Amino acid sequence: MLLTKQKGKTFQFPTAFTILFIITLFAIGLTWLVPAGSYSKLSYDASQNALHVSSPMGEITTVPATQVELEKLNINIGIDQFVNGTIRKPIAIPDTYEQLVQSPKGFSDIAIAMVEGTVEGADIIVFILILGGMIGVINKTGAFNAGLVRLSEKTKGREFLFVAIVCIVMALGGTSCGLEEEAVAFYPILVPIFLTLGFDSIVCVGAIFLAASIGTAFSTINPFSVVIASNAAGISFTEGIGVRTFGLVVGITTVISYLYWYCKKIKADPSFSYTYEDREAFSERFLKGKDLNEKIPFTLRRKVILGLFAIAFPMMIWGVSTQGWWFGQMAASFLTIAIIIIFISGLKEKEAVEAFTQGASELVAVSLIIGMARGVNIILEQGMVSDTILAWASQLVTGMHGSVFAVSQMFIFFLLGLVVPSSSGLAVLAMPIMAPLADTVMIPRDIVVSAYNWGQYAMLFLAPTGLVLVTLQMLDIPFNKWIKFVLPIVLFLLGFGSLLLVAQVMML
């Protein structure tokens, strides 16, 4: 009998779901290995105009909402920051950490945490599903196809200019209003354009997610990171803004230069693309078999539909930055525009409904990723290990030389970003503990705020518990391919951030 030699199977990197499942198991392990503990937490109750102090044992004490009471708790934050709603999440109170009885989680908690995480992330999930539905309707009208054909005709020879413009816009959105989670709304419209211009899926993520995140890393007036962190540190967010603005310019320039190098490589040799083997499936998914050589009438109706779609994005940015919108309001605005598009589309009622539901169904996997990622955080919170890690970190940097202290703080925030992948969440948890340590080594607290910004966001380029897996799931990019692409930027941010921190300390 002749034996046929079977070709070995090519290794495939695990999907986002498997990665998050493994991380969930790791989080459960931490609840067994890391001692449980907690700081006392302070929160504001607007209905009573009072402050609630919750002890590690769960006992709640109510005190008047005055500056005097904050000073008694050794919290150097203006009471107005609580009253006007700038600080909404519970604040960790310095010098109150207590070790508690271990609260280990088990395998039975995995599914519960995933469900709770999905419920907790319902607002962003609804936003994503409505976005997908709107995209489905616009695709059905042929407006995207006609617009892409026209764009391909007008951009020949100047393709990278569009990439650079998108990078600048996204970075400015990141530095001013924390445009990150909202950036998922841009993929359905911009990815087909990038493909039309001859780029790959990595360039799509680089110009949107990477650029927005580098802008957020060098936040200048972003209320969800630098402003809330400065408030929690007891300083004005304008302190250190000059250094952060300089860093922003260098950061944007670095990202654009890196993307230019990558785009030039894949233009010269398409096989250089990190996702070359997935190019056909990716193009089929986002171009849906569109023939860009086919002359499709770009009618007035299609122009109006694309115009309405484009209006949704500046409206979203305006609402977030000036009106206090969050995902509920953003979802409602997108749904309103989708309904208007349906009425003017000329589609039959059944066609429109089917197109909407089909578009929404394509983003269900993305929505489930959000729930799983938040489930990891729920396990760490319920296991009470996050505060213990923070307490260890604060002890680690106490008494260091100013320059070493600043750089060490950045790397501590880099690690904490994996445990608490929320800019506002980490700010209110860690800043009241970490910022006062700057006083002991005689450096300004704004240096700690900068260390928080650069350290946490360097991790958020990588952390599976953050937005990374959501983004990669939307574009079906393997996590290992993303790591290969983004690692140079992570090293740049940590290296450049270290230089800026040392320079600030040396200039004192």
MIVOGU-32423 format. One record per residue (C-alpha): residue number from 1; x, y, z. Coordinates in nm, 3 decimals, padded with zeros to 5 digits, always signed. Layout:
MIVOGU-32423
  num       xx       yy       zz
  NUM        X        Y        Z
...
//
This chain:
MIVOGU-32423
  num       xx       yy       zz
    1  +00.000  +00.000  +00.000
    2  +00.132  +00.341  -00.094
    3  +00.132  +00.595  +00.182
    4  +00.044  +00.949  +00.082
    5  +00.249  +01.216  +00.253
    6  +00.017  +01.468  +00.405
    7  +00.114  +01.828  +00.404
    8  +00.144  +01.976  +00.752
    9  -00.120  +02.220  +00.854
   10  -00.020  +02.584  +00.870
   11  -00.044  +02.730  +01.219
   12  -00.323  +02.980  +01.255
   13  -00.307  +03.241  +01.530
   14  -00.607  +03.218  +01.768
   15  -00.907  +03.437  +01.703
   16  -01.005  +03.732  +01.920
   17  -01.258  +03.515  +02.107
   18  -00.997  +03.254  +02.199
   19  -00.746  +03.521  +02.307
   20  -01.001  +03.681  +02.538
   21  -01.101  +03.343  +02.678
   22  -00.737  +03.269  +02.763
   23  -00.700  +03.613  +02.924
   24  -01.015  +03.550  +03.125
   25  -00.859  +03.229  +03.259
   26  -00.545  +03.426  +03.345
   27  -00.756  +03.686  +03.529
   28  -00.919  +03.407  +03.730
   29  -00.573  +03.280  +03.820
   30  -00.478  +03.626  +03.947
   31  -00.775  +03.625  +04.185
   32  -00.620  +03.316  +04.348
   33  -00.258  +03.438  +04.350
   34  -00.280  +03.812  +04.419
   35  -00.396  +03.908  +04.771
   36  -00.739  +04.069  +04.771
   37  -00.754  +04.426  +04.892
   38  -00.915  +04.761  +04.840
   39  -00.884  +05.132  +04.902
   40  -01.169  +05.327  +05.053
   41  -01.362  +05.497  +04.773
   42  -01.519  +05.840  +04.757
   43  -01.821  +05.922  +04.541
   44  -02.055  +06.218  +04.506
   45  -02.433  +06.192  +04.547
   46  -02.597  +06.479  +04.359
   47  -02.945  +06.405  +04.502
   48  -02.817  +06.467  +04.856
   49  -02.529  +06.701  +04.767
   50  -02.313  +06.479  +04.985
   51  -02.000  +06.266  +04.966
   52  -02.018  +05.893  +05.031
   53  -01.709  +05.721  +05.170
   54  -01.714  +05.345  +05.120
   55  -01.462  +05.154  +05.332
   56  -01.286  +04.839  +05.207
   57  -01.529  +04.639  +05.423
   58  -01.828  +04.801  +05.249
   59  -01.930  +05.040  +05.528
   60  -02.062  +05.370  +05.390
   61  -02.021  +05.703  +05.563
   62  -02.190  +06.021  +05.439
   63  -02.026  +06.360  +05.486
   64  -02.111  +06.709  +05.353
   65  -01.985  +06.789  +05.003
   66  -01.733  +07.055  +05.106
   67  -01.369  +07.128  +05.038
   68  -01.295  +07.089  +05.408
   69  -01.414  +06.727  +05.405
   70  -01.198  +06.652  +05.099
   71  -00.893  +06.795  +05.275
   72  -00.964  +06.576  +05.578
   73  -00.948  +06.275  +05.344
   74  -00.616  +06.402  +05.200
   75  -00.775  +06.451  +04.858
   76  -00.640  +06.757  +04.680
   77  -00.927  +06.796  +04.432
   78  -01.169  +07.088  +04.405
   79  -01.519  +07.002  +04.526
   80  -01.656  +07.165  +04.211
   81  -01.507  +06.879  +04.007
   82  -01.752  +06.643  +04.179
   83  -02.050  +06.880  +04.179
   84  -02.030  +06.972  +03.809
   85  -02.000  +06.606  +03.706
   86  -01.642  +06.619  +03.578
   87  -01.550  +06.334  +03.812
   88  -01.829  +06.076  +03.808
   89  -01.656  +05.755  +03.911
   90  -01.550  +05.666  +04.268
   91  -01.211  +05.809  +04.371
   92  -00.955  +05.602  +04.559
   93  -00.867  +05.763  +04.891
   94  -00.489  +05.771  +04.967
   95  -00.346  +05.572  +05.259
   96  -00.662  +05.363  +05.305
   97  -00.560  +05.036  +05.142
   98  -00.655  +04.726  +05.342
   99  -00.600  +04.361  +05.263
  100  -00.924  +04.163  +05.255
  101  -01.033  +03.803  +05.264
  102  -00.944  +03.634  +04.936
  103  -01.227  +03.639  +04.680
  104  -01.112  +03.392  +04.414
  105  -01.322  +03.339  +04.103
  106  -01.384  +03.004  +03.935
  107  -01.465  +02.859  +03.594
  108  -01.835  +02.907  +03.659
  109  -01.776  +03.283  +03.673
  110  -01.650  +03.299  +03.314
  111  -01.990  +03.287  +03.146
  112  -02.146  +03.511  +03.412
  113  -01.876  +03.775  +03.365
  114  -01.916  +03.763  +02.988
  115  -02.291  +03.819  +03.017
  116  -02.248  +04.098  +03.273
  117  -01.982  +04.258  +03.052
  118  -02.217  +04.249  +02.754
  119  -02.494  +04.410  +02.958
  120  -02.249  +04.672  +03.086
  121  -02.140  +04.751  +02.730
  122  -02.496  +04.763  +02.591
  123  -02.467  +05.129  +02.490
  124  -02.167  +05.085  +02.263
  125  -02.304  +04.753  +02.133
  126  -02.631  +04.918  +02.025
  127  -02.430  +05.198  +01.863
  128  -02.226  +04.949  +01.662
  129  -02.530  +04.748  +01.552
  130  -02.714  +05.062  +01.435
  131  -02.402  +05.173  +01.250
  132  -02.387  +04.836  +01.075
  133  -02.755  +04.863  +00.983
  134  -02.709  +05.208  +00.832
  135  -02.411  +05.085  +00.628
  136  -02.622  +04.795  +00.502
  137  -02.893  +05.030  +00.374
  138  -02.643  +05.261  +00.201
  139  -02.475  +04.964  +00.035
  140  -02.812  +04.851  -00.094
  141  -02.872  +05.189  -00.261
  142  -02.545  +05.164  -00.456
  143  -02.428  +05.500  -00.320
  144  -02.101  +05.362  -00.181
  145  -02.018  +05.187  -00.505
  146  -02.081  +05.495  -00.718
  147  -01.883  +05.716  -00.482
  148  -01.585  +05.480  -00.476
  149  -01.571  +05.466  -00.855
  150  -01.567  +05.846  -00.869
  151  -01.301  +05.865  -00.596
  152  -01.071  +05.617  -00.771
  153  -01.079  +05.834  -01.080
  154  -00.986  +06.153  -00.896
  155  -00.706  +06.029  -00.667
  156  -00.467  +05.857  -00.905
  157  -00.107  +05.946  -00.817
  158  -00.200  +06.117  -00.487
  159  -00.321  +05.820  -00.286
  160  -00.112  +05.870  +00.029
  161  -00.232  +06.228  +00.071
  162  -00.570  +06.090  +00.173
  163  -00.405  +05.862  +00.432
  164  -00.212  +06.156  +00.580
  165  -00.524  +06.374  +00.600
  166  -00.718  +06.097  +00.779
  167  -00.428  +06.053  +01.024
  168  -00.422  +06.424  +01.111
  169  -00.800  +06.445  +01.156
  170  -00.811  +06.133  +01.375
  171  -00.515  +06.247  +01.586
  172  -00.674  +06.588  +01.643
  173  -00.996  +06.412  +01.743
  174  -00.799  +06.196  +01.986
  175  -00.611  +06.480  +02.151
  176  -00.919  +06.702  +02.186
  177  -01.207  +06.469  +02.273
  178  -01.065  +06.116  +02.306
  179  -01.187  +05.990  +01.967
  180  -01.118  +05.618  +02.011
  181  -01.424  +05.406  +02.081
  182  -01.619  +05.633  +01.846
  183  -01.362  +05.563  +01.573
  184  -01.530  +05.230  +01.500
  185  -01.791  +05.433  +01.314
  186  -01.532  +05.538  +01.055
  187  -01.427  +05.191  +00.938
  188  -01.724  +05.108  +00.718
  189  -01.684  +05.427  +00.513
  190  -01.305  +05.465  +00.512
  191  -01.197  +05.102  +00.464
  192  -01.348  +05.074  +00.113
  193  -01.176  +05.402  +00.024
  194  -00.838  +05.276  +00.143
  195  -00.887  +04.957  -00.057
  196  -00.983  +05.159  -00.363
  197  -00.657  +05.353  -00.326
  198  -00.457  +05.029  -00.325
  199  -00.379  +04.992  +00.045
  200  -00.435  +04.698  +00.281
  201  -00.623  +04.637  +00.604
  202  -00.325  +04.733  +00.822
  203  -00.317  +05.081  +00.668
  204  -00.687  +05.116  +00.751
  205  -00.622  +05.046  +01.119
  206  -00.308  +05.260  +01.120
  207  -00.476  +05.570  +00.978
  208  -00.784  +05.540  +01.200
  209  -00.713  +05.358  +01.529
  210  -00.337  +05.416  +01.553
  211  -00.358  +05.785  +01.464
  212  -00.653  +05.846  +01.697
  213  -00.474  +05.665  +01.979
  214  -00.148  +05.856  +01.933
  215  -00.354  +06.174  +01.954
  216  -00.514  +06.050  +02.275
  217  -00.175  +05.947  +02.414
  218  -00.064  +06.308  +02.371
  219  -00.392  +06.450  +02.496
  220  -00.401  +06.825  +02.527
  221  -00.762  +06.904  +02.622
  222  -00.920  +06.557  +02.613
  223  -01.180  +06.555  +02.894
  224  -01.175  +06.175  +02.923
  225  -00.805  +06.140  +03.000
  226  -00.579  +06.439  +03.067
  227  -00.852  +06.665  +03.207
  228  -00.998  +06.406  +03.444
  229  -00.648  +06.285  +03.540
  230  -00.535  +06.642  +03.615
  231  -00.848  +06.703  +03.820
  232  -00.788  +06.381  +04.013
  233  -00.428  +06.493  +04.069
  234  -00.548  +06.827  +04.206
  235  -00.400  +07.043  +03.928
  236  -00.521  +07.232  +03.622
  237  -00.509  +07.042  +03.292
  238  -00.322  +07.337  +03.139
  239  -00.015  +07.245  +03.345
  240  +00.221  +07.057  +03.113
  241  +00.010  +07.128  +02.804
  242  +00.310  +07.278  +02.620
  243  +00.509  +06.955  +02.650
  244  +00.210  +06.746  +02.548
  245  +00.148  +06.967  +02.243
  246  +00.511  +06.925  +02.134
  247  +00.477  +06.551  +02.184
  248  +00.157  +06.552  +01.976
  249  +00.332  +06.711  +01.679
  250  +00.617  +06.460  +01.699
  251  +00.372  +06.172  +01.748
  252  +00.158  +06.260  +01.445
  253  +00.468  +06.308  +01.232
  254  +00.604  +05.970  +01.341
  255  +00.279  +05.783  +01.263
  256  +00.244  +05.946  +00.920
  257  +00.609  +05.873  +00.839
  258  +00.572  +05.512  +00.948
  259  +00.257  +05.468  +00.738
  260  +00.430  +05.633  +00.440
  261  +00.715  +05.383  +00.467
  262  +00.471  +05.092  +00.490
  263  +00.250  +05.217  +00.205
  264  +00.553  +05.271  -00.017
  265  +00.663  +04.914  +00.052
  266  +00.330  +04.754  -00.037
  267  +00.291  +04.973  -00.345
  268  +00.628  +04.849  -00.470
  269  +00.562  +04.489  -00.366
  270  +00.206  +04.395  -00.259
  271  +00.336  +04.072  -00.103
  272  +00.513  +04.285  +00.162
  273  +00.172  +04.346  +00.321
  274  +00.148  +04.191  +00.668
  275  -00.201  +04.067  +00.575
  276  -00.124  +03.969  +00.216
  277  -00.270  +03.619  +00.243
  278  -00.602  +03.762  +00.363
  279  -00.629  +04.035  +00.099
  280  -00.889  +03.866  -00.122
  281  -01.128  +03.783  +00.161
  282  -01.083  +04.132  +00.306
  283  -01.157  +04.301  -00.027
  284  -01.459  +04.080  -00.085
  285  -01.594  +04.165  +00.258
  286  -01.566  +04.544  +00.227
  287  -01.600  +04.595  -00.146
  288  -01.858  +04.315  -00.178
  289  -01.758  +04.233  -00.533
  290  -01.774  +04.595  -00.653
  291  -01.615  +04.652  -00.992
  292  -01.437  +04.986  -00.973
  293  -01.399  +04.989  -01.351
  294  -01.774  +04.978  -01.398
  295  -01.934  +05.314  -01.468
  296  -02.205  +05.354  -01.206
  297  -02.420  +05.668  -01.221
  298  -02.342  +05.899  -00.931
  299  -02.695  +06.036  -00.921
  300  -02.821  +06.324  -00.710
  301  -03.000  +06.078  -00.481
  302  -02.677  +05.885  -00.417
  303  -02.489  +06.208  -00.354
  304  -02.749  +06.315  -00.098
  305  -02.732  +05.973  +00.073
  306  -02.352  +05.991  +00.104
  307  -02.382  +06.351  +00.220
  308  -02.619  +06.248  +00.499
  309  -02.384  +05.967  +00.596
  310  -02.088  +06.206  +00.606
  311  -02.282  +06.455  +00.822
  312  -02.324  +06.190  +01.092
  313  -01.955  +06.201  +01.186
  314  -01.896  +06.572  +01.252
  315  -02.233  +06.568  +01.430
  316  -02.104  +06.286  +01.651
  317  -01.779  +06.470  +01.730
  318  -01.971  +06.790  +01.803
  319  -02.210  +06.608  +02.035
  320  -01.933  +06.431  +02.229
  321  -01.709  +06.737  +02.265
  322  -01.969  +07.006  +02.338
  323  -02.302  +06.848  +02.434
  324  -02.197  +06.564  +02.662
  325  -02.317  +06.293  +02.426
  326  -02.231  +05.931  +02.487
  327  -02.315  +05.616  +02.296
  328  -02.689  +05.638  +02.357
  329  -02.716  +05.981  +02.195
  330  -02.474  +05.886  +01.917
  331  -02.673  +05.573  +01.837
  332  -02.995  +05.778  +01.827
  333  -02.842  +06.032  +01.586
  334  -02.718  +05.755  +01.354
  335  -03.057  +05.581  +01.367
  336  -03.231  +05.907  +01.277
  337  -03.008  +05.955  +00.974
  338  -03.059  +05.589  +00.876
  339  -03.437  +05.638  +00.881
  340  -03.408  +05.950  +00.665
  341  -03.188  +05.760  +00.418
  342  -03.444  +05.478  +00.400
  343  -03.722  +05.724  +00.314
  344  -03.527  +05.889  +00.030
  345  -03.351  +05.573  -00.093
  346  -03.627  +05.451  -00.320
  347  -03.597  +05.105  -00.167
  348  -03.903  +04.897  -00.095
  349  -03.990  +04.856  +00.272
  350  -03.887  +04.490  +00.282
  351  -03.560  +04.561  +00.098
  352  -03.468  +04.838  +00.340
  353  -03.545  +04.632  +00.650
  354  -03.351  +04.332  +00.520
  355  -03.056  +04.552  +00.427
  356  -03.054  +04.709  +00.775
  357  -03.072  +04.377  +00.960
  358  -02.808  +04.221  +00.733
  359  -02.571  +04.513  +00.795
  360  -02.627  +04.492  +01.171
  361  -02.572  +04.115  +01.174
  362  -02.223  +04.157  +01.025
  363  -02.113  +04.340  +01.341
  364  -02.258  +04.098  +01.597
  365  -01.916  +03.935  +01.649
  366  -01.766  +04.277  +01.725
  367  -02.036  +04.339  +01.984
  368  -01.967  +04.006  +02.156
  369  -01.595  +04.090  +02.175
  370  -01.684  +04.404  +02.370
  371  -01.880  +04.199  +02.622
  372  -01.599  +03.945  +02.665
  373  -01.336  +04.218  +02.714
  374  -01.543  +04.387  +02.981
  375  -01.599  +04.051  +03.143
  376  -01.224  +04.028  +03.213
  377  -01.237  +04.360  +03.398
  378  -01.539  +04.245  +03.597
  379  -01.350  +03.936  +03.717
  380  -01.054  +04.146  +03.832
  381  -01.283  +04.393  +04.009
  382  -01.487  +04.125  +04.184
  383  -01.169  +03.940  +04.277
  384  -01.042  +04.266  +04.434
  385  -00.692  +04.245  +04.288
  386  -00.675  +04.576  +04.097
  387  -00.630  +04.788  +04.411
  388  -00.365  +04.548  +04.543
  389  -00.162  +04.588  +04.224
  390  -00.199  +04.967  +04.254
  391  -00.083  +04.959  +04.618
  392  +00.224  +04.754  +04.525
  393  +00.304  +04.994  +04.242
  394  +00.282  +05.300  +04.468
  395  +00.520  +05.140  +04.717
  396  +00.763  +05.053  +04.438
  397  +00.826  +05.414  +04.329
  398  +00.828  +05.579  +04.670
  399  +01.155  +05.761  +04.744
  400  +01.308  +05.734  +04.396
  401  +01.512  +06.010  +04.230
  402  +01.294  +06.248  +04.028
  403  +01.395  +06.126  +03.680
  404  +01.383  +05.759  +03.775
  405  +01.051  +05.819  +03.952
  406  +00.892  +05.980  +03.643
  407  +01.002  +05.707  +03.403
  408  +00.909  +05.434  +03.652
  409  +00.563  +05.589  +03.685
  410  +00.519  +05.567  +03.308
  411  +00.606  +05.196  +03.303
  412  +00.379  +05.134  +03.602
  413  +00.091  +05.299  +03.417
  414  +00.189  +05.086  +03.116
  415  +00.126  +04.773  +03.323
  416  -00.182  +04.912  +03.496
  417  -00.330  +04.982  +03.153
  418  -00.366  +04.607  +03.106
  419  -00.555  +04.570  +03.436
  420  -00.768  +04.885  +03.394
  421  -00.802  +04.951  +03.017
  422  -01.009  +05.266  +03.065
  423  -00.849  +05.609  +03.058
  424  -01.101  +05.771  +03.292
  425  -01.122  +05.459  +03.510
  426  -00.746  +05.441  +03.564
  427  -00.727  +05.817  +03.622
  428  -00.973  +05.824  +03.913
  429  -00.838  +05.499  +04.058
  430  -00.466  +05.569  +04.042
  431  -00.410  +05.943  +04.024
  432  -00.518  +06.028  +04.382
  433  -00.264  +05.766  +04.496
  434  +00.020  +05.833  +04.251
  435  +00.008  +06.212  +04.214
  436  +00.088  +06.294  +04.580
  437  +00.400  +06.076  +04.551
  438  +00.542  +06.341  +04.316
  439  +00.547  +06.584  +04.610
  440  +00.780  +06.350  +04.803
  441  +01.042  +06.362  +04.526
  442  +00.983  +06.734  +04.463
  443  +00.859  +06.726  +04.104
  444  +00.535  +06.880  +03.964
  445  +00.227  +06.659  +03.953
  446  +00.170  +06.731  +03.584
  447  +00.471  +06.506  +03.516
  448  +00.277  +06.218  +03.671
  449  -00.020  +06.305  +03.449
  450  +00.206  +06.288  +03.143
  451  +00.349  +05.956  +03.262
  452  -00.007  +05.826  +03.298
  453  -00.096  +05.938  +02.945
  454  +00.205  +05.789  +02.769
  455  +00.231  +05.472  +02.975
  456  -00.134  +05.371  +02.962
  457  -00.177  +05.440  +02.593
  458  +00.137  +05.250  +02.500
  459  -00.036  +04.950  +02.659
  460  -00.372  +05.024  +02.495
  461  -00.208  +04.973  +02.155
  462  -00.157  +04.612  +02.269
  463  -00.408  +04.528  +02.545
  464  -00.662  +04.267  +02.433
  465  -00.892  +04.391  +02.709
  466  -00.916  +04.733  +02.543
  467  -01.029  +04.841  +02.195
  468  -00.764  +04.655  +02.000
  469  -00.951  +04.326  +01.959
  470  -01.273  +04.510  +01.878
  471  -01.096  +04.690  +01.595
  472  -00.918  +04.380  +01.468
  473  -01.241  +04.180  +01.478
  474  -01.413  +04.443  +01.263
  475  -01.139  +04.410  +01.001
  476  -01.064  +04.040  +01.055
  477  -00.694  +04.104  +01.122
  478  -00.502  +03.843  +01.328
  479  -00.368  +03.979  +01.657
  480  -00.011  +03.868  +01.581
  481  -00.010  +04.066  +01.253
  482  -00.118  +04.375  +01.441
  483  +00.155  +04.328  +01.704
  484  +00.415  +04.307  +01.427
  485  +00.291  +04.635  +01.281
  486  +00.231  +04.838  +01.597
  487  +00.532  +04.734  +01.808
  488  +00.764  +05.003  +01.662
  489  +00.511  +05.271  +01.759
  490  +00.480  +05.129  +02.112
  491  +00.859  +05.139  +02.150
  492  +00.864  +05.494  +02.011
  493  +00.600  +05.609  +02.259
  494  +00.780  +05.455  +02.558
  495  +01.121  +05.579  +02.443
  496  +01.013  +05.928  +02.344
  497  +00.794  +05.954  +02.652
  498  +01.091  +05.863  +02.874
  499  +01.303  +06.136  +02.711
  500  +01.030  +06.397  +02.762
  501  +00.981  +06.301  +03.127
  502  +01.354  +06.313  +03.204
  503  +01.385  +06.645  +03.020
  504  +01.102  +06.795  +03.227
  505  +01.266  +06.684  +03.553
  506  +01.610  +06.811  +03.446
  507  +01.469  +07.154  +03.357
  508  +01.325  +07.210  +03.706
//
